[in-house]
Amino acid sequence: MSRSKKSRKPSSGPTAKPKLSKKELANVEKRIRKTKGKQAGNRQQEAIPQKEQQQAKQNRDPRLGSKKPIVLIKETLKVESKQNSNKKKSAKIATVTFVETATAMNVDADIDHSALEKEIEVIEQDQNLQAILAKQEQNIELSEHEVDYYNEQMERHQEICSLLGWDEEDDQEAEQDAVQGKLQGTKDEADLWDKLDNSDLSQF
């Protein structure tokens, strides 16, 4: 075999791996390495007395880590107790209503009947009210002002009648009795005229 002469020219043979830069080396060093032994400063932590550790635990908020369920709905017992208290209060109010009725009776006794009767006469003789009634009989449309005026007067008339103890039924019965009396009077007069017509004047 012929001897090959060494030379410094590049050849196609294998070469060494290129060296990494500083940035690439820093990225490679980020991997977690296995540690042996205890952490730094472990001697000082072991020297702390246990009392200080217990005080630190007591200063924590008790709500942190609590597993006690929180009640979100009101208890039914409180509602029942409120209902019972309301029933007791309503029983006490019953005595007060009796006093109110007695005062109302005293107010009714102090009412001036003569003034109320005069007010009824004024309402019944009101010309505006009579004109409205005439329009109603003739089926004429009323204005809003006339309707309001009619309602006010009739409500006041009913209030006065209730205060005086008058009923519309009593008034209607009185009117019917008066009409029947007039009819009976006319019948009596007709009978008298018939007797006079049928009587024989030759006897006299």
Residue pairs with C-beta under 8 A, 6 or more apart in sequence:
20 28
108 163
111 163
111 164
113 164
116 160
116 163
116 164
117 164
119 156
119 160
120 157
120 160
120 161
123 129
123 153
123 156
123 157
124 157
126 153
128 149
129 149
129 150
129 153
132 142
132 146
132 149
132 150
135 142
135 146
136 142
142 150
161 167
161 168
